[in-house]
Amino acid sequence: MRITIYGAGAIGGWVGAAIARAGETPGVVARGATLEALRRDGLTVRRGDEAQVVPVHAAEDPAELGVQDVVVVAVKAPSLAGVAGRIAPLLGPGTTVLTAMNGISWWFLEGGFGGPLAGTRLETVDPDGAIAAAIPAHHVVGGVAHVSCSVEAPGVVRHHLGNGLILGEPSGGTSTRTTELAALLERGGIDASVSTRIQRDVWFKLWGNMTVNPISALTGATTDAIMDDDLVRGFVSAVMLEAQAIGARIGVPIEESPENRHQVTRRLGAFRTSMLQDVDAGRPVELDALVGVVRELGQACGVATPCTDALLGLSRLQARRLGLYPG
């Protein structure tokens, strides 16, 4: 198979290494120091005291790699518009695009999903429709990663905990391409599974991380400190209840209580969220895909979101002050 990873960061490196372990040599679109490291040393994934180095075909220009069977898009949401502008050489009529990203993507309301909002373009994540035009929904397989990885150095990924990747068609059900791709990833050591309603899995993960991510970025606190403060945890629960009400309107109801979900977060210990890591590294933050889009969905389906609005406003103000969010 011809498989390319677009975004050789933490999640992209984790998936790329699994593809190599499954017997395929993946292409990787990269640039700068990461491109140089991948060409010189290959892709390194470390877990505990072990390190594995796998070969990749690294290129800066997607045209060097040509049309692919599968493209894994594993970038942060603020980079997605740039990917959309360069991805065309990788796409043929039958190319599958697996999105392994945080938050809500442009295809979320495609495939007949969303109840009264089905087919609506989400302006928060695709304001001018350019992403949907560049990567039509029929190419897409959605992915939800339950794993913690970080980049230690260009071309070097540290795998901390978790090993799950859920795949699914935006239109629901199962398909040959999702089962075959899941099987490939399983051979490479990832705990891959296929969901018959991937939007449910996307929403449930979002429900847990749309709060602690921006709060950690605002305060510099790890997740244990956020959960240990009664007032902050209460605010987190209030935001989650707003998102829970939205999910019920669009077809992804959540039966769990916020407090039950907090217990899952507590088990992470003193965890530094991805958004906190982005702020510390001076990288753009994923506020639109994690928080802004929830506000947009609430407005569209008639659910008031005062706590979500406050979280977005404060996080956005800080990110703009740091130059990590446009406007």
NUNU-36777 format. One record per residue (C-alpha): z negated, y negated, x negated. Coordinates in steps of 0.02 Angstrom, whole numbers, padded with zeros to 5 digits, always signed. Example, Ala and Ser with C-alpha at 12.3 -4.5 7.8 and 13.67 -1.06 7.14 Angstrom:
! NUNU-36777
-00390+00225-00615-00357+00053-00684
***
This chain:
! NUNU-36777
+00000+00000+00000+00028-00180-00050-00138-00268-00023-00186-00443-00078-00354-00532-00076-00339-00718-00040-00502-00789-00104-00580-00702-00254-00757-00757-00216-00908-00653-00169-00841-00562-00016-00662-00557-00078-00720-00478-00241-00826-00350-00148-00679-00298-00038-00555-00302-00183-00663-00184-00286-00673-00062-00140-00484-00064-00122-00468-00024-00307-00594+00117-00292-00488+00187-00149-00341+00205-00269-00244+00044-00238-00223-00100-00360-00248-00258-00259-00163-00423-00286-00275-00575-00293-00228-00756-00263-00338-00862-00375-00334-01016-00484-00419-01100-00630-00555-01007-00724-00558-00866-00596-00372-00833-00621-00393-00831-00809-00543-00713-00800-00456-00592-00682-00301-00585-00791-00402-00562-00950-00545-00450-00894-00506-00383-00720-00627-00395-00573-00810-00353-00608-00935-00304-00474-01118-00283-00524-01256-00199-00426-01425-00175-00504-01398-00126-00685-01226-00054-00653-01060-00144-00675-00888-00087-00624-00727-00166-00686-00566-00138-00588-00388-00196-00623-00303-00323-00510-00136-00414-00504-00193-00595-00512-00076-00738-00470-00091-00923-00430+00069-00930-00328+00073-00809-00179+00262-00795-00201+00230-00697-00363+00152-00558-00259+00280-00553-00117+00264-00481+00057+00109-00374+00082+00054-00236+00200-00120-00312+00210-00188-00483+00163-00377-00502+00159-00424-00685+00188-00598-00707+00116-00620-00894+00091-00747-01017+00157-00692-01100+00319-00658-01272+00241-00526-01190+00129-00433-01102+00269-00311-01243+00307-00256-01240+00125-00231-01052+00133-00127-01070+00290-00012-01190+00200+00023-01065+00059+00012-00893+00138+00191-00877+00204+00263-00782+00053+00136-00643+00083+00178-00616+00267+00312-00503+00337+00336-00448+00518+00213-00305+00499+00083-00383+00385-00098-00366+00438-00212-00512+00399-00395-00460+00390-00512-00609+00403-00677-00580+00314-00757-00749+00344-00914-00828+00415-00919-00905+00587-00785-00928+00719-00602-00920+00667-00447-00989+00750-00405-00822+00836-00572-00805+00926-00506-00846+01100-00343-00751+01080-00296-00580+01148-00356-00618+01324-00537-00643+01269-00647-00788+01324-00651-00783+01513-00605-00958+01575-00574-01015+01396-00452-00876+01349-00308-00944+01245-00392-01112+01214-00363-01187+01041-00528-01226+00957-00503-01400+00887-00659-01389+00779-00585-01249+00672-00398-01281+00694-00379-01465+00745-00189-01476+00737-00144-01294+00767-00076-01274+00591-00180-01119+00552-00126-01028+00711+00055-01074+00675+00045-01008+00496-00052-00849+00540-00008-00798+00719-00141-00696+00807-00034-00538+00815-00055-00523+00625-00244-00534+00634-00378-00402+00622-00549-00483+00633-00684-00436+00509-00873-00458+00510-00960-00427+00344-01142-00374+00340-01170-00390+00154-01247-00511+00030-01146-00550-00126-01134-00696-00245-01021-00753-00386-01109-00741-00555-00961-00804-00657-00773-00820-00633-00710-00647-00587-00887-00574-00581-00972-00532-00415-01152-00480-00390-01181-00361-00242-01359-00389-00181-01385-00294-00019-01295-00228+00134-01128-00138+00132-01054-00153+00306-00886-00218+00367-00837-00212+00551-00652-00224+00595-00571-00255+00763-00419-00315+00858-00435-00486+00941-00356-00407+01096-00490-00272+01102-00480-00084+01097-00428+00013+00944-00266+00025+00847-00187+00129+00711-00195-00015+00588-00382-00044+00612-00427+00140+00595-00316+00162+00442-00385+00006+00358-00564+00058+00397-00528+00230+00322-00459+00150+00163-00614+00042+00144-00726+00193+00177-00640+00284+00034-00680+00135-00075-00865+00143-00034-00884+00013+00105-00972+00063+00266-00823+00014+00373-00816+00035+00562-00701-00015+00705-00761-00119+00852-00675-00117+01021-00728-00299+01049-00737-00387+00881-00781-00555+00960-00948-00479+01012-00985-00436+00830-00930-00608+00770-01040-00694+00899-01193-00587+00864-01184-00623+00677-01157-00808+00713-01308-00807+00829-01417-00761+00681-01345-00873+00545-01289-01032+00635-01469-01096+00622-01548-01039+00459-01392-01084+00360-01389-01271+00401-01579-01284+00405-01589-01210+00231-01455-01330+00172-01552-01477+00245-01721-01428+00176-01685-01321+00023-01798-01187+00099-01769-01000+00090-01766-00899+00251-01946-00839+00237-02010-01018+00233-01903-01063+00384-01972-00916+00483-02152-00953+00430-02152-01129+00503-02194-01118+00689-02109-01281+00735-01950-01243+00639-01943-01066+00707-01963-01135+00883-01817-01253+00855-01714-01108+00789-01753-01011+00948-01700-01159+01057-01531-01169+00970-01509-00982+00988-01545-00989+01175-01407-01118+01195-01284-01006+01103-01344-00858+01206-01301-00952+01366-01127-00994+01299-01097-00813+01251-01138-00756+01427-01005-00875+01495-00866-00818+01379-00895-00631+01381-01013-00594+01237-01187-00582+01316-01334-00550+01201-01482-00455+01273-01594-00474+01121-01725-00612+01112-01726-00742+00972-01897-00678+00916-01828-00503+00893-01688-00574+00788-01814-00672+00685-01891-00507+00631-01724-00458+00554-01718-00623+00461-01896-00598+00398-01847-00434+00318-01728-00529+00203-01877-00604+00114-01852-00763+00011-01666-00765+00043-01554-00910-00009-01420-00931+00122-01237-00954+00080-01241-01134+00141-01389-01176+00031-01295-01101-00116-01144-01208-00071-01247-01367-00065-01328-01329-00232-01156-01295-00309-01077-01451-00233-00955-01351-00124-00897-01403+00052-01007-01330+00189-00951-01224+00337-01030-01330+00473-00878-01330+00587-00858-01142+00594-01044-01109+00613-01113-01251+00718-00979-01375+00773-00877-01240+00860-01029-01186+00961-01048-01364+01023-00863-01368+01068-00877-01204+01164-01030-01267+01256-00938-01424+01311-00788-01321+01366-00887-01200+01474-01018-01319+01541-01173-01270+01440-01280-01414+01377-01321-01401+01190-01446-01538+01145-01531-01436+01008-01366-01378+00934-01307-01559+00937-01461-01615+00842-01439-01478+00713-01256-01522+00689-01288-01709+00679-01425-01697+00548-01333-01567+00444-01171-01664+00453-01255-01826+00401-01332-01745+00248-01170-01657+00201-01071-01819+00216-01198-01909+00108-01172-01774-00025-00983-01781-00008-00976-01602+00058-00906-01638+00231-00760-01751+00279-00775-01915+00371
***
